[in-house]
């Protein structure tokens, strides 16, 4: 699977993200989750992987998701309404070092419960820093998603920081690794919130999930 998109699907992705995208609520417990009224796509990754910057780039906004250099800033499950067509879900980062152990355990428990019990969840976009590749915490997250039978797609962030040959090798390496994983989507996206590389393609990936 090459992951190439037609001009029509790229335009569908552009239109989806060109519309309104509004913060809905932050959820600190499963009881606070909104009703499952439409498809949801969640974003996960190690703290400081560039999740907020990617969400801002996808939606063409500067402060939809607050970017921060402090790992572990996102402590809740944050919901965004994408023009009524679908919801984007910003999950707490994992692998942070500065969070108190008790808080970290609570966030992990909430995220695990969410992944196991959210029928509306179409896919988890699992972000990986292109400069570092897969880390043990990423592999643990992948194991959890495989066990929960939740479809996920590896998306590399900060791809502009890596030379093209090294980036191509990393994409091939990760693609080979996920080929053996039951819940993994086969297409790896390399993106940059700074340069815009891969953003249109990822929008099209997500639009396809909103459609069906």
Steps between C-alpha positions, in 0.01 A plus 500: 500500500662823385279744687477732199188714480304620197449874449136443600587342835756772574232761429257314726757519780562868437128579517452303820772689684419837342171509690442583865688313769408584857614383840219302665618387842780349704426164660667380820284188554314253279170630637572835336534371145249642251237285332627302202312687229754471220845377399802588715872504421743521791857629509755343732875508546789557734502831679662776295462301177330799334138391539359847564699648213372231264137557604545872441654433158221263398230750591688807377480665839772639721359417841236229466714270710744687718858410419742480788861402556402346834439125465178375652308825460187328367351330806149438369337350194418809294220494244471719189196512270601504134204673342256235622656245260721334762683559825874527557619365834827618655621229739745563786861449404692205632860456605523832685760528774380802699150384584433373850472122504146504636385741229677303229331178611159670500553635147615161378199327657261751339659460157492121520133503600422736212675280244325185618151642513449760227296351217501827300881502481600436140878530536779614727762716331816394683763770469870416498784754489684444171829595666478214748286226346310246706582504871402241764204714608373502140528122477305469825227725357490287185469185710207656686326600177554154348357338813200734498451440125503876435617597151802731509726675253860608558556864405851643521533857625781753448595333171665824386770440762617178330689454174285347222705180474486441876127576502431253218696233686305566820165480320601167344621367836179593681283370215673162531449501877128579488436243226506236770258684727129415469351845570753715316412692183765424236558856378759708689473876461796735538386849596633838604289763668767755404533428127155351443641177356252212522221712647273482192542122482420454869192720463386272216561190716282646773231617257465143375427391858237772537336375182473143596 
